[in-house]
């Protein structure tokens, strides 16, 4: 990160602290850009970017011909969703029919898809990717129709390894195995490390795809109590690991799906320490790690892994190109076993798309794209929260994610969001009911909303419509 970027984020963070501490109150006018430049010596560009950054956090607002003022939303009071408290037993309540209903219409253009967990096409650099596709077909042997080597595209692996410095990693291309997406990477890890009848640990709520994957592999799932802000409860994790029954653990340390939680650094370190102590592999899903709203990329559990116990999985499906199916795993000490399993089940991912993404990372376009999409998602997140607070029934609890795509909303216990899903669909609005994110009988009064769609008046009206329907 250049010095000018660092200065604008540093200045933005300082203003945010003044607002949240009460030094600056709602309605206060901020100094003009010229005044700040004269006082600090910063360039016009640095101050302008800082004010834009603070505005994207919904802390200030621009008034034409007047300047910047502390916004009303900076003083909003949010009650966050309750921590989960699953029964520490391996249960399996069938959710497949509900999942089929929610995701059976995912390509219908007439439905507002607040249920989908990936970015809208409008947020993606499709034209640049298309140019990369043409270049890849010209440069690859046989125009990309041949198989890749089993470990994956060397160019892509090299760029992923270089990118690992953003989260404190020091990987090489030999530490990376490519896969057709992040779920494929996790599946490969589970098939390698477990057998039918084994028990794995996950957060609760958890991504429904992980739940169904575990079920398909014949695994028992132990859902852990989870805080919707800080992630898995460490003491509960320690107790479960000490039972000696667990064969693997699958966690999202950054901006978890669906809760949006992010483990504090000390929690990440403690999780890795526990995994090493009990010799239990940690499969870490870090697919949302690059979509942070703060000034720097958060570390992950792999950052603190010195023994190779962490298998870190990721992808560009949530940031750049969902349909390209480009994922990877850094398997630590399990590399040989993971490679062998990949031969049996995948052999080689799509040659062309992996080459395209490798070049996209290599030429610096990925960082520029991420900077833009993070600002958009941060802006969207704040707009969603504000509209939910204004429109949903009193007592609604809303998460405050620091990155990613998802809002986790907790409603009155009388509301069943599975039934509400069908009501919302009559108005062409799709939400993700809370119960699909657990094998247990919980989260029936919760829902997940994705803020990966471009913010428009129509989208605001859709959320307001949900609020009206909940108030009936």
PyMOL commands that set and color helices and strands:
alter all, ss='L'
color gray80, all
select helices_A, chain A and resi 3-21+33-40+44-56+72-75+96-103+121-123+126-139+141-144+154-167+173-175+182-193+208-216+234-241+265-278+301-304+322-324+332-345+351-362+365-391+417-425+434-437+457-470
alter helices_A, ss='H'
color red, helices_A
select strands_A, chain A and resi 60-63+67-70+112-113+177-179+199-203+220-224+226-227+231-232+246-251+281-285+310-315+327-330+397-398+406-410+429-430+432-433+446-450
alter strands_A, ss='S'
color yellow, strands_A
deselect
rebuild
show_as cartoon
